[in-house]
Amino acid sequence: MDKVNYNRIKAILAEKNVSSKNLAKHLGKTESTVSRWCTNDVQPSVEVFYQIAQFLKVDIRELFVPTKND
């Protein structure tokens, strides 16, 4: 089965020119944890998604892969 991408954390980090290391430090998480989010191996909690959105100054919806095309 193909791996499903649920979040766009890696893409948004690249767009904002922010390292995963900086995100990990801000959230008090390990770089390994953030790496697993970026590769969609695991997903952060809703609360952590909110913190990520605030840190990156984006709407939380931008962190997710759209479920439909408008």
Secondary structure, 3 states (H helix, E strand, C coil): CCCCCCECHHHHHHHHCCCHHHHHHHHCCCHHHHHHHHCCCCCCCHHHHHHHHHHHCCCHHHHECCCCCC
